[in-house]
Amino acid sequence: MFLKKINLITIIALLLFNFLLADISQASVFEQIMKGFSTTGDKAGYALSGQAPAQEFVPAFMAYINSFLAIIAALFMVLIIYGGYLWMNARGREEQVERAKKLILGAVIGMAIILGGRMIAELALFVLNKTLPT
């Protein structure tokens, strides 16, 4: 019982000491994070010096989205081919046919959701690009 009280008091004392030092240590961490953001922005072409960036946000974001969609499309094709393979090799086993159908249906629904999200993102960027002052 006595050891439990000492352990509890020690843990509370360490936590309080940690909170006292947190303000001192967080200042340098915050500066390091902000310097890292600034360095990353400078290398990406988004300098904070007031000049126009080397690459605008919308084309940069769309290039990112297109790269992401290329990876998703490759995964979609792999899932469709695997589902077709399962279906072709079912040999009358109804549970394998159902599994293949679910896999193909899931892949198609997933691709539809991804493409719908892309359309919404493009629409939002198009509207924002038209309403923002240039």
The first five atom37 places (N, CA, C, CB, O) and aatype in JSON, in Angstrom:
{
  "aatype": [12, 13, 10, 11, 11, 9, 2, 10, 9, 16, 9, 9, 0, 10, 10, 10, 13, 2, 13, 10, 10, 0, 3, 9, 15, 5, 0, 15, 19, 13, 6, 5, 9, 12, 11, 7, 13, 15, 16, 16, 7, 3, 11, 0, 7, 18, 0, 10, 15, 7, 5, 0, 14, 0, 5, 6, 13, 19, 14, 0, 13, 12, 0, 18, 9, 2, 15, 13, 10, 0, 9, 9, 0, 0, 10, 13, 12, 19, 10, 9, 9, 18, 7, 7, 18, 10, 17, 12, 2, 0, 1, 7, 1, 6, 6, 5, 19, 6, 1, 0, 11, 11, 10, 9, 10, 7, 0, 19, 9, 7, 12, 0, 9, 9, 10, 7, 7, 1, 12, 9, 0, 6, 10, 0, 10, 13, 19, 10, 2, 11, 16, 10, 14, 16],
  "atom_mask": [
    [1, 1, 1, 1, 1],
    [1, 1, 1, 1, 1],
    [1, 1, 1, 1, 1],
    [1, 1, 1, 1, 1],
    [1, 1, 1, 1, 1],
    [1, 1, 1, 1, 1],
    [1, 1, 1, 1, 1],
    [1, 1, 1, 1, 1],
    [1, 1, 1, 1, 1],
    [1, 1, 1, 1, 1],
    [1, 1, 1, 1, 1],
    [1, 1, 1, 1, 1],
    [1, 1, 1, 1, 1],
    [1, 1, 1, 1, 1],
    [1, 1, 1, 1, 1],
    [1, 1, 1, 1, 1],
    [1, 1, 1, 1, 1],
    [1, 1, 1, 1, 1],
    [1, 1, 1, 1, 1],
    [1, 1, 1, 1, 1],
    [1, 1, 1, 1, 1],
    [1, 1, 1, 1, 1],
    [1, 1, 1, 1, 1],
    [1, 1, 1, 1, 1],
    [1, 1, 1, 1, 1],
    [1, 1, 1, 1, 1],
    [1, 1, 1, 1, 1],
    [1, 1, 1, 1, 1],
    [1, 1, 1, 1, 1],
    [1, 1, 1, 1, 1],
    [1, 1, 1, 1, 1],
    [1, 1, 1, 1, 1],
    [1, 1, 1, 1, 1],
    [1, 1, 1, 1, 1],
    [1, 1, 1, 1, 1],
    [1, 1, 1, 0, 1],
    [1, 1, 1, 1, 1],
    [1, 1, 1, 1, 1],
    [1, 1, 1, 1, 1],
    [1, 1, 1, 1, 1],
    [1, 1, 1, 0, 1],
    [1, 1, 1, 1, 1],
    [1, 1, 1, 1, 1],
    [1, 1, 1, 1, 1],
    [1, 1, 1, 0, 1],
    [1, 1, 1, 1, 1],
    [1, 1, 1, 1, 1],
    [1, 1, 1, 1, 1],
    [1, 1, 1, 1, 1],
    [1, 1, 1, 0, 1],
    [1, 1, 1, 1, 1],
    [1, 1, 1, 1, 1],
    [1, 1, 1, 1, 1],
    [1, 1, 1, 1, 1],
    [1, 1, 1, 1, 1],
    [1, 1, 1, 1, 1],
    [1, 1, 1, 1, 1],
    [1, 1, 1, 1, 1],
    [1, 1, 1, 1, 1],
    [1, 1, 1, 1, 1],
    [1, 1, 1, 1, 1],
    [1, 1, 1, 1, 1],
    [1, 1, 1, 1, 1],
    [1, 1, 1, 1, 1],
    [1, 1, 1, 1, 1],
    [1, 1, 1, 1, 1],
    [1, 1, 1, 1, 1],
    [1, 1, 1, 1, 1],
    [1, 1, 1, 1, 1],
    [1, 1, 1, 1, 1],
    [1, 1, 1, 1, 1],
    [1, 1, 1, 1, 1],
    [1, 1, 1, 1, 1],
    [1, 1, 1, 1, 1],
    [1, 1, 1, 1, 1],
    [1, 1, 1, 1, 1],
    [1, 1, 1, 1, 1],
    [1, 1, 1, 1, 1],
    [1, 1, 1, 1, 1],
    [1, 1, 1, 1, 1],
    [1, 1, 1, 1, 1],
    [1, 1, 1, 1, 1],
    [1, 1, 1, 0, 1],
    [1, 1, 1, 0, 1],
    [1, 1, 1, 1, 1],
    [1, 1, 1, 1, 1],
    [1, 1, 1, 1, 1],
    [1, 1, 1, 1, 1],
    [1, 1, 1, 1, 1],
    [1, 1, 1, 1, 1],
    [1, 1, 1, 1, 1],
    [1, 1, 1, 0, 1],
    [1, 1, 1, 1, 1],
    [1, 1, 1, 1, 1],
    [1, 1, 1, 1, 1],
    [1, 1, 1, 1, 1],
    [1, 1, 1, 1, 1],
    [1, 1, 1, 1, 1],
    [1, 1, 1, 1, 1],
    [1, 1, 1, 1, 1],
    [1, 1, 1, 1, 1],
    [1, 1, 1, 1, 1],
    [1, 1, 1, 1, 1],
    [1, 1, 1, 1, 1],
    [1, 1, 1, 1, 1],
    [1, 1, 1, 0, 1],
    [1, 1, 1, 1, 1],
    [1, 1, 1, 1, 1],
    [1, 1, 1, 1, 1],
    [1, 1, 1, 0, 1],
    [1, 1, 1, 1, 1],
    [1, 1, 1, 1, 1],
    [1, 1, 1, 1, 1],
    [1, 1, 1, 1, 1],
    [1, 1, 1, 1, 1],
    [1, 1, 1, 0, 1],
    [1, 1, 1, 0, 1],
    [1, 1, 1, 1, 1],
    [1, 1, 1, 1, 1],
    [1, 1, 1, 1, 1],
    [1, 1, 1, 1, 1],
    [1, 1, 1, 1, 1],
    [1, 1, 1, 1, 1],
    [1, 1, 1, 1, 1],
    [1, 1, 1, 1, 1],
    [1, 1, 1, 1, 1],
    [1, 1, 1, 1, 1],
    [1, 1, 1, 1, 1],
    [1, 1, 1, 1, 1],
    [1, 1, 1, 1, 1],
    [1, 1, 1, 1, 1],
    [1, 1, 1, 1, 1],
    [1, 1, 1, 1, 1],
    [1, 1, 1, 1, 1]
  ],
  "atom_positions": [
    [[0.83, -1.2, 0.0], [0.0, 0.0, 0.0], [0.87, 1.25, 0.0], [-0.94, 0.0, 1.21], [0.6, 2.22, -0.72]],
    [[1.92, 1.22, 0.82], [2.8, 2.37, 0.92], [3.54, 2.6, -0.4], [3.81, 2.17, 2.06], [3.73, 3.74, -0.82]],
    [[3.95, 1.49, -1.06], [4.65, 1.61, -2.33], [3.74, 2.16, -3.43], [5.22, 0.26, -2.75], [4.19, 2.91, -4.3]],
    [[2.48, 1.79, -3.39], [1.54, 2.32, -4.38], [1.39, 3.83, -4.23], [0.17, 1.64, -4.23], [1.31, 4.54, -5.23]],
    [[1.36, 4.33, -2.98], [1.25, 5.77, -2.76], [2.5, 6.48, -3.24], [1.01, 6.08, -1.28], [2.42, 7.55, -3.84]],
    [[3.67, 5.89, -2.99], [4.93, 6.51, -3.43], [4.98, 6.53, -4.96], [6.16, 5.76, -2.85], [5.38, 7.54, -5.55]],
    [[4.58, 5.44, -5.61], [4.57, 5.4, -7.07], [3.6, 6.42, -7.64], [4.19, 4.01, -7.56], [3.9, 7.09, -8.63]],
    [[2.43, 6.56, -7.03], [1.46, 7.53, -7.48], [1.98, 8.95, -7.32], [0.14, 7.36, -6.73], [1.83, 9.78, -8.21]],
    [[2.61, 9.24, -6.17], [3.17, 10.57, -5.92], [4.3, 10.85, -6.91], [3.68, 10.7, -4.46], [4.43, 11.96, -7.41]],
    [[5.13, 9.84, -7.18], [6.23, 10.02, -8.13], [5.69, 10.31, -9.53], [7.12, 8.76, -8.15], [6.21, 11.18, -10.22]],
    [[4.68, 9.59, -9.95], [4.1, 9.81, -11.29], [3.5, 11.2, -11.38], [3.04, 8.74, -11.6], [3.68, 11.89, -12.38]],
    [[2.77, 11.62, -10.35], [2.17, 12.96, -10.36], [3.25, 14.03, -10.39], [1.25, 13.15, -9.13], [3.12, 15.02, -11.11]],
    [[4.32, 13.85, -9.62], [5.42, 14.83, -9.6], [6.09, 14.9, -10.97], [6.46, 14.46, -8.51], [6.41, 15.99, -11.44]],
    [[6.3, 13.76, -11.6], [6.92, 13.78, -12.93], [6.03, 14.45, -13.96], [7.25, 12.35, -13.37], [6.52, 15.19, -14.81]],
    [[4.74, 14.21, -13.9], [3.81, 14.87, -14.83], [3.8, 16.38, -14.62], [2.4, 14.3, -14.66], [3.82, 17.14, -15.59]],
    [[3.76, 16.81, -13.36], [3.78, 18.25, -13.09], [5.09, 18.88, -13.57], [3.59, 18.51, -11.59], [5.08, 19.97, -14.14]],
    [[6.2, 18.2, -13.35], [7.49, 18.71, -13.81], [7.52, 18.79, -15.34], [8.64, 17.82, -13.3], [8.06, 19.73, -15.91]],
    [[6.92, 17.79, -15.99], [6.85, 17.79, -17.44], [6.01, 18.96, -17.95], [6.26, 16.46, -17.93], [6.38, 19.59, -18.94]],
    [[4.89, 19.25, -17.29], [4.06, 20.37, -17.7], [4.77, 21.7, -17.49], [2.74, 20.36, -16.94], [4.56, 22.64, -18.26]],
    [[5.6, 21.8, -16.47], [6.34, 23.04, -16.24], [7.37, 23.27, -17.34], [7.03, 23.01, -14.87], [7.6, 24.41, -17.74]],
    [[7.98, 22.2, -17.83], [8.99, 22.34, -18.88], [8.39, 22.4, -20.27], [9.96, 21.21, -18.8], [9.1, 22.72, -21.23]],
    [[7.11, 22.11, -20.41], [6.49, 22.04, -21.73], [6.53, 23.39, -22.44], [5.06, 21.57, -21.6], [6.78, 23.42, -23.65]],
    [[6.29, 24.48, -21.74], [6.3, 25.8, -22.38], [7.68, 26.12, -22.94], [5.87, 26.87, -21.39], [7.79, 26.7, -24.02]],
    [[8.7, 25.76, -22.22], [10.06, 26.07, -22.68], [10.41, 25.24, -23.9], [11.08, 25.81, -21.56], [10.96, 25.77, -24.87]],
    [[10.1, 23.96, -23.88], [10.5, 23.09, -24.98], [9.61, 23.26, -26.21], [10.48, 21.65, -24.53], [10.07, 23.05, -27.33]],
    [[8.35, 23.63, -26.02], [7.46, 23.75, -27.17], [7.78, 24.95, -28.03], [6.04, 23.84, -26.7], [7.47, 24.95, -29.23]],
    [[8.4, 25.97, -27.47], [8.74, 27.14, -28.26], [9.72, 26.76, -29.36], [9.33, 28.25, -27.37], [9.55, 27.17, -30.51]],
    [[10.75, 25.99, -29.03], [11.72, 25.63, -30.05], [11.12, 24.62, -31.04], [12.98, 25.05, -29.4], [11.46, 24.67, -32.22]],
    [[10.26, 23.74, -30.58], [9.62, 22.78, -31.48], [8.73, 23.52, -32.47], [8.8, 21.73, -30.67], [8.72, 23.2, -33.66]],
    [[7.97, 24.51, -31.98], [7.11, 25.29, -32.86], [7.93, 26.01, -33.92], [6.29, 26.3, -32.06], [7.55, 26.05, -35.09]],
    [[9.05, 26.58, -33.53], [9.91, 27.28, -34.49], [10.48, 26.3, -35.52], [11.05, 28.01, -33.76], [10.58, 26.64, -36.7]],
    [[10.85, 25.1, -35.08], [11.37, 24.1, -36.01], [10.3, 23.66, -37.0], [11.9, 22.89, -35.24], [10.58, 23.49, -38.19]],
    [[9.09, 23.49, -36.52], [7.99, 23.08, -37.41], [7.71, 24.18, -38.43], [6.71, 22.76, -36.6], [7.56, 23.9, -39.61]],
    [[7.64, 25.43, -37.98], [7.36, 26.53, -38.9], [8.5, 26.7, -39.91], [7.15, 27.83, -38.13], [8.26, 27.0, -41.08]],
    [[9.74, 26.5, -39.47], [10.87, 26.6, -40.39], [10.79, 25.46, -41.42], [12.22, 26.54, -39.61], [11.11, 25.67, -42.59]],
    [[10.38, 24.27, -40.97], [10.22, 23.15, -41.89], [9.14, 23.41, -42.92], [0.0, 0.0, 0.0], [9.32, 23.1, -44.1]],
    [[8.01, 23.99, -42.48], [6.95, 24.35, -43.42], [7.45, 25.38, -44.43], [5.71, 24.89, -42.67], [7.17, 25.28, -45.63]],
    [[8.18, 26.35, -43.94], [8.7, 27.39, -44.83], [9.67, 26.81, -45.85], [9.39, 28.5, -44.01], [9.62, 27.15, -47.03]],
    [[10.55, 25.93, -45.4], [11.51, 25.31, -46.31], [10.79, 24.45, -47.35], [12.52, 24.46, -45.53], [11.13, 24.48, -48.53]],
    [[9.82, 23.68, -46.91], [9.06, 22.84, -47.83], [8.31, 23.69, -48.84], [8.09, 21.94, -47.07], [8.3, 23.37, -50.03]],
    [[7.69, 24.77, -48.39], [6.97, 25.66, -49.29], [7.89, 26.31, -50.3], [0.0, 0.0, 0.0], [7.53, 26.45, -51.47]],
    [[9.09, 26.72, -49.85], [10.05, 27.33, -50.76], [10.48, 26.35, -51.85], [11.27, 27.83, -49.99], [10.57, 26.71, -53.03]],
    [[10.75, 25.11, -51.46], [11.2, 24.12, -52.44], [10.08, 23.71, -53.39], [11.76, 22.89, -51.73], [10.34, 23.31, -54.52]],
    [[8.82, 23.8, -52.92], [7.69, 23.46, -53.78], [7.28, 24.61, -54.69], [6.5, 23.04, -52.93], [6.42, 24.45, -55.56]],
    [[7.89, 25.78, -54.5], [7.57, 26.92, -55.35], [6.57, 27.87, -54.74], [0.0, 0.0, 0.0], [6.06, 28.75, -55.44]],
    [[6.29, 27.74, -53.46], [5.34, 28.61, -52.77], [6.07, 29.46, -51.75], [4.22, 27.79, -52.1], [5.88, 29.31, -50.55]],
    [[6.91, 30.35, -52.24], [7.68, 31.2, -51.34], [6.75, 32.2, -50.66], [8.79, 31.93, -52.11], [5.77, 32.66, -51.24]],
    [[7.08, 32.55, -49.4], [6.25, 33.48, -48.64], [6.71, 34.92, -48.81], [6.27, 33.1, -47.17], [6.35, 35.79, -48.01]],
    [[7.49, 35.19, -49.83], [8.04, 36.53, -50.01], [7.07, 37.49, -50.68], [9.31, 36.45, -50.81], [7.44, 38.64, -50.93]],
    [[5.87, 37.09, -50.96], [4.89, 37.96, -51.57], [4.81, 37.83, -53.07], [0.0, 0.0, 0.0], [3.9, 38.39, -53.69]],
    [[5.72, 37.12, -53.67], [5.67, 36.94, -55.11], [4.79, 35.74, -55.45], [7.08, 36.76, -55.68], [4.5, 34.91, -54.59]],
    [[4.39, 35.66, -56.68], [3.53, 34.57, -57.12], [4.31, 33.26, -57.09], [2.97, 34.84, -58.54], [5.5, 33.24, -57.41]],
    [[3.67, 32.18, -56.71], [4.37, 30.9, -56.67], [4.74, 30.41, -58.07], [3.52, 29.85, -55.97], [4.14, 30.82, -59.07]],
    [[5.72, 29.53, -58.12], [6.16, 28.98, -59.4], [5.06, 28.14, -60.03], [7.43, 28.15, -59.23], [4.93, 28.1, -61.26]],
    [[4.27, 27.48, -59.21], [3.17, 26.67, -59.72], [1.93, 27.01, -58.9], [3.5, 25.13, -59.66], [1.96, 26.99, -57.67]],
    [[0.85, 27.3, -59.59], [-0.39, 27.65, -58.91], [-0.97, 26.44, -58.19], [-1.42, 28.22, -59.91], [-0.61, 25.3, -58.49]],
    [[-1.86, 26.69, -57.24], [-2.41, 25.63, -56.4], [-3.27, 24.66, -57.2], [-3.22, 26.22, -55.28], [-3.12, 23.45, -57.06]],
    [[-4.15, 25.17, -58.02], [-5.11, 24.31, -58.73], [-4.39, 23.31, -59.64], [-6.09, 25.15, -59.55], [-4.7, 22.12, -59.56]],
    [[-3.47, 23.73, -60.5], [-2.78, 22.73, -61.33], [-1.95, 21.75, -60.5], [-1.88, 23.42, -62.34], [-1.87, 20.56, -60.83]],
    [[-1.35, 22.23, -59.43], [-0.55, 21.34, -58.58], [-1.45, 20.31, -57.91], [0.23, 22.14, -57.52], [-1.1, 19.13, -57.84]],
    [[-2.61, 20.74, -57.42], [-3.53, 19.83, -56.75], [-4.12, 18.84, -57.75], [-4.65, 20.62, -56.06], [-4.29, 17.66, -57.42]],
    [[-4.42, 19.3, -58.95], [-4.98, 18.4, -59.95], [-3.94, 17.36, -60.4], [-5.48, 19.2, -61.16], [-4.29, 16.22, -60.69]],
    [[-2.67, 17.74, -60.45], [-1.63, 16.77, -60.78], [-1.54, 15.71, -59.69], [-0.26, 17.46, -60.95], [-1.35, 14.52, -59.98]],
    [[-1.69, 16.13, -58.45], [-1.69, 15.18, -57.32], [-2.89, 14.24, -57.43], [-1.71, 15.94, -55.97], [-2.75, 13.03, -57.26]],
    [[-4.05, 14.79, -57.7], [-5.27, 13.97, -57.81], [-5.15, 12.99, -58.97], [-6.52, 14.87, -58.0], [-5.54, 11.83, -58.83]],
    [[-4.62, 13.44, -60.11], [-4.48, 12.55, -61.26], [-3.51, 11.4, -60.97], [-4.0, 13.34, -62.47], [-3.74, 10.27, -61.41]],
    [[-2.44, 11.68, -60.25], [-1.5, 10.62, -59.87], [-2.17, 9.62, -58.93], [-0.25, 11.22, -59.2], [-2.0, 8.41, -59.08]],
    [[-2.93, 10.13, -57.98], [-3.64, 9.27, -57.05], [-4.66, 8.4, -57.79], [-4.34, 10.11, -55.98], [-4.8, 7.21, -57.49]],
    [[-5.36, 8.98, -58.75], [-6.35, 8.22, -59.51], [-5.72, 7.16, -60.41], [-7.2, 9.16, -60.35], [-6.33, 6.12, -60.66]],
    [[-4.52, 7.4, -60.88], [-3.83, 6.39, -61.68], [-3.54, 5.15, -60.82], [-2.51, 6.95, -62.27], [-3.68, 4.02, -61.3]],
    [[-3.15, 5.36, -59.59], [-2.89, 4.24, -58.68], [-4.19, 3.51, -58.37], [-2.22, 4.73, -57.37], [-4.23, 2.28, -58.36]],
    [[-5.26, 4.28, -58.11], [-6.56, 3.67, -57.81], [-7.08, 2.88, -59.01], [-7.58, 4.75, -57.4], [-7.65, 1.8, -58.85]],
    [[-6.89, 3.41, -60.22], [-7.36, 2.72, -61.42], [-6.6, 1.4, -61.61], [-7.17, 3.61, -62.67], [-7.2, 0.4, -62.01]],
    [[-5.31, 1.39, -61.32], [-4.54, 0.14, -61.42], [-5.05, -0.88, -60.4], [-3.04, 0.41, -61.2], [-5.18, -2.06, -60.72]],
    [[-5.34, -0.43, -59.19], [-5.9, -1.33, -58.17], [-7.27, -1.85, -58.6], [-6.0, -0.61, -56.81], [-7.59, -3.02, -58.39]],
    [[-8.08, -0.98, -59.19], [-9.4, -1.37, -59.68], [-9.27, -2.48, -60.73], [-10.13, -0.15, -60.27], [-10.01, -3.46, -60.69]],
    [[-8.35, -2.31, -61.66], [-8.17, -3.31, -62.7], [-7.7, -4.64, -62.13], [-7.18, -2.8, -63.75], [-8.15, -5.7, -62.57]],
    [[-6.82, -4.59, -61.15], [-6.35, -5.83, -60.51], [-7.52, -6.53, -59.83], [-5.24, -5.53, -59.47], [-7.65, -7.75, -59.95]],
    [[-8.37, -5.78, -59.13], [-9.52, -6.39, -58.46], [-10.52, -6.98, -59.46], [-10.22, -5.36, -57.58], [-11.06, -8.06, -59.22]],
    [[-10.75, -6.29, -60.55], [-11.67, -6.81, -61.57], [-11.12, -8.09, -62.19], [-11.92, -5.74, -62.66], [-11.85, -9.06, -62.37]],
    [[-9.84, -8.09, -62.53], [-9.23, -9.29, -63.12], [-9.24, -10.44, -62.13], [-7.78, -8.99, -63.58], [-9.52, -11.58, -62.51]],
    [[-8.95, -10.18, -60.86], [-8.97, -11.23, -59.85], [-10.39, -11.77, -59.65], [-8.42, -10.71, -58.51], [-10.59, -12.98, -59.53]],
    [[-11.37, -10.87, -59.62], [-12.76, -11.32, -59.51], [-13.18, -12.17, -60.69], [0.0, 0.0, 0.0], [-13.86, -13.18, -60.52]],
    [[-12.78, -11.78, -61.89], [-13.08, -12.58, -63.09], [-12.39, -13.93, -63.05], [0.0, 0.0, 0.0], [-12.96, -14.94, -63.46]],
    [[-11.16, -13.95, -62.56], [-10.43, -15.22, -62.43], [-11.15, -16.15, -61.46], [-8.99, -14.96, -61.96], [-11.3, -17.35, -61.72]],
    [[-11.58, -15.6, -60.31], [-12.32, -16.42, -59.35], [-13.6, -16.97, -59.96], [-12.65, -15.6, -58.09], [-13.95, -18.13, -59.75]],
    [[-14.29, -16.14, -60.71], [-15.57, -16.55, -61.31], [-15.34, -17.64, -62.36], [-16.28, -15.32, -61.94], [-16.08, -18.62, -62.42]],
    [[-14.31, -17.45, -63.18], [-14.04, -18.43, -64.24], [-13.61, -19.79, -63.66], [-12.96, -17.9, -65.18], [-13.9, -20.83, -64.25]],
    [[-12.93, -19.77, -62.54], [-12.44, -21.01, -61.94], [-13.34, -21.52, -60.82], [-11.06, -20.8, -61.41], [-12.9, -22.33, -60.0]],
    [[-14.57, -21.07, -60.76], [-15.49, -21.51, -59.71], [-15.88, -22.97, -59.91], [-16.74, -20.62, -59.69], [-16.07, -23.69, -58.93]],
    [[-16.01, -23.41, -61.13], [-16.36, -24.79, -61.47], [-17.61, -25.28, -60.75], [-15.19, -25.71, -61.14], [-17.64, -26.38, -60.2]],
    [[-18.62, -24.44, -60.76], [-19.9, -24.84, -60.2], [-20.07, -24.57, -58.71], [0.0, 0.0, 0.0], [-21.15, -24.8, -58.17]],
    [[-19.03, -24.08, -58.04], [-19.15, -23.77, -56.61], [-19.81, -22.41, -56.46], [-17.75, -23.8, -55.89], [-19.24, -21.37, -56.8]],
    [[-21.0, -22.44, -55.96], [-21.81, -21.21, -55.87], [-21.2, -20.2, -54.91], [-23.24, -21.55, -55.43], [-21.3, -19.0, -55.17]],
    [[-20.57, -20.64, -53.81], [-19.99, -19.7, -52.85], [-18.81, -18.92, -53.46], [-19.52, -20.44, -51.6], [-18.6, -17.76, -53.13]],
    [[-18.05, -19.56, -54.35], [-16.95, -18.85, -55.01], [-17.49, -17.87, -56.05], [-15.98, -19.85, -55.67], [-16.91, -16.8, -56.24]],
    [[-18.57, -18.22, -56.71], [-19.19, -17.3, -57.67], [-19.71, -16.08, -56.93], [-20.34, -18.0, -58.45], [-19.52, -14.95, -57.39]],
    [[-20.35, -16.29, -55.8], [-20.86, -15.16, -55.0], [-19.72, -14.28, -54.51], [-21.69, -15.67, -53.81], [-19.83, -13.06, -54.5]],
    [[-18.63, -14.92, -54.09], [-17.47, -14.15, -53.63], [-16.91, -13.29, -54.77], [-16.36, -15.09, -53.09], [-16.56, -12.13, -54.56]],
    [[-16.83, -13.87, -55.97], [-16.33, -13.12, -57.13], [-17.27, -11.97, -57.48], [-16.17, -14.06, -58.34], [-16.82, -10.87, -57.79]],
    [[-18.57, -12.23, -57.42], [-19.54, -11.17, -57.72], [-19.42, -10.03, -56.72], [-20.96, -11.72, -57.72], [-19.45, -8.86, -57.11]],
    [[-19.28, -10.37, -55.43], [-19.14, -9.33, -54.41], [-17.86, -8.53, -54.61], [-19.15, -9.95, -53.0], [-17.86, -7.31, -54.43]],
    [[-16.78, -9.21, -54.98], [-15.52, -8.53, -55.22], [-15.62, -7.56, -56.39], [-14.41, -9.54, -55.47], [-15.16, -6.42, -56.29]],
    [[-16.21, -8.0, -57.48], [-16.36, -7.13, -58.65], [-17.3, -5.97, -58.34], [-16.9, -7.94, -59.85], [-17.01, -4.83, -58.69]],
    [[-18.42, -6.26, -57.68], [-19.36, -5.2, -57.34], [-18.72, -4.18, -56.39], [-20.63, -5.8, -56.7], [-18.92, -2.98, -56.55]],
    [[-17.97, -4.67, -55.42], [-17.28, -3.76, -54.49], [-16.26, -2.88, -55.2], [0.0, 0.0, 0.0], [-16.13, -1.7, -54.89]],
    [[-15.54, -3.46, -56.16], [-14.55, -2.69, -56.93], [-15.24, -1.62, -57.77], [-13.73, -3.62, -57.83], [-14.75, -0.49, -57.84]],
    [[-16.36, -1.97, -58.4], [-17.08, -0.99, -59.23], [-17.65, 0.12, -58.36], [-18.21, -1.68, -60.02], [-17.56, 1.29, -58.72]],
    [[-18.24, -0.23, -57.22], [-18.78, 0.8, -56.31], [-17.67, 1.7, -55.79], [-19.52, 0.15, -55.13], [-17.83, 2.92, -55.73]],
    [[-16.54, 1.11, -55.43], [-15.4, 1.91, -54.96], [-14.89, 2.87, -56.02], [0.0, 0.0, 0.0], [-14.6, 4.03, -55.72]],
    [[-14.8, 2.39, -57.25], [-14.34, 3.26, -58.34], [-15.34, 4.37, -58.6], [-14.11, 2.44, -59.62], [-14.95, 5.5, -58.9]],
    [[-16.64, 4.07, -58.5], [-17.66, 5.11, -58.69], [-17.55, 6.17, -57.6], [-19.07, 4.49, -58.7], [-17.69, 7.36, -57.88]],
    [[-17.31, 5.75, -56.38], [-17.16, 6.72, -55.28], [-15.93, 7.58, -55.5], [-17.06, 5.99, -53.92], [-15.98, 8.8, -55.3]],
    [[-14.83, 6.97, -55.91], [-13.6, 7.73, -56.16], [-13.8, 8.73, -57.3], [-12.43, 6.78, -56.49], [-13.39, 9.88, -57.18]],
    [[-14.42, 8.3, -58.39], [-14.65, 9.22, -59.51], [-15.64, 10.33, -59.14], [-15.18, 8.45, -60.73], [-15.48, 11.47, -59.57]],
    [[-16.65, 10.0, -58.34], [-17.57, 11.03, -57.87], [-16.87, 12.05, -57.0], [0.0, 0.0, 0.0], [-17.12, 13.25, -57.09]],
    [[-15.97, 11.58, -56.15], [-15.19, 12.5, -55.32], [-14.29, 13.39, -56.16], [0.0, 0.0, 0.0], [-14.12, 14.57, -55.85]],
    [[-13.73, 12.83, -57.22], [-12.89, 13.65, -58.1], [-13.72, 14.72, -58.79], [-12.19, 12.77, -59.14], [-13.28, 15.86, -58.91]],
    [[-14.91, 14.34, -59.24], [-15.77, 15.34, -59.89], [-16.13, 16.46, -58.93], [-17.04, 14.68, -60.43], [-16.14, 17.63, -59.31]],
    [[-16.43, 16.11, -57.69], [-16.77, 17.13, -56.7], [-15.55, 18.02, -56.43], [-17.26, 16.48, -55.38], [-15.69, 19.24, -56.32]],
    [[-14.36, 17.41, -56.31], [-13.14, 18.2, -56.08], [-12.86, 19.13, -57.25], [-11.94, 17.26, -55.83], [-12.51, 20.29, -57.05]],
    [[-13.0, 18.63, -58.48], [-12.77, 19.48, -59.65], [-13.78, 20.61, -59.71], [-12.84, 18.65, -60.93], [-13.42, 21.74, -60.03]],
    [[-15.04, 20.32, -59.41], [-16.06, 21.36, -59.41], [-15.75, 22.42, -58.36], [-17.44, 20.74, -59.16], [-15.87, 23.62, -58.62]],
    [[-15.36, 21.97, -57.17], [-15.04, 22.93, -56.11], [-13.84, 23.79, -56.5], [-14.75, 22.2, -54.79], [-13.85, 25.0, -56.3]],
    [[-12.8, 23.17, -57.06], [-11.64, 23.95, -57.48], [-11.98, 24.89, -58.63], [-10.5, 23.01, -57.89], [-11.47, 26.01, -58.68]],
    [[-12.82, 24.46, -59.54], [-13.23, 25.31, -60.65], [-13.98, 26.53, -60.14], [-14.1, 24.53, -61.64], [-13.72, 27.65, -60.56]],
    [[-14.93, 26.29, -59.22], [-15.72, 27.4, -58.68], [-14.84, 28.34, -57.86], [-16.89, 26.87, -57.81], [-14.96, 29.56, -57.96]],
    [[-13.94, 27.76, -57.04], [-13.05, 28.6, -56.24], [-12.1, 29.4, -57.12], [-12.25, 27.75, -55.26], [-11.8, 30.56, -56.82]],
    [[-11.63, 28.79, -58.19], [-10.71, 29.48, -59.09], [-11.4, 30.62, -59.8], [-10.13, 28.51, -60.1], [-10.77, 31.64, -60.08]],
    [[-12.7, 30.48, -60.1], [-13.43, 31.56, -60.76], [-13.79, 32.69, -59.8], [-14.69, 31.0, -61.4], [-13.86, 33.84, -60.21]],
    [[-14.03, 32.36, -58.52], [-14.47, 33.39, -57.58], [-13.31, 34.1, -56.9], [-15.36, 32.79, -56.54], [-13.5, 35.19, -56.37]],
    [[-12.12, 33.5, -56.89], [-10.98, 34.14, -56.23], [-10.47, 35.29, -57.1], [-9.85, 33.12, -55.96], [-10.41, 35.16, -58.33]],
    [[-10.11, 36.4, -56.48], [-9.56, 37.51, -57.27], [-8.17, 37.14, -57.77], [-9.52, 38.82, -56.44], [-7.39, 36.51, -57.06]],
    [[-7.88, 37.56, -58.99], [-6.55, 37.26, -59.54], [-5.71, 38.5, -59.64], [-6.68, 36.61, -60.9], [-4.57, 38.44, -60.09]]
  ]
}
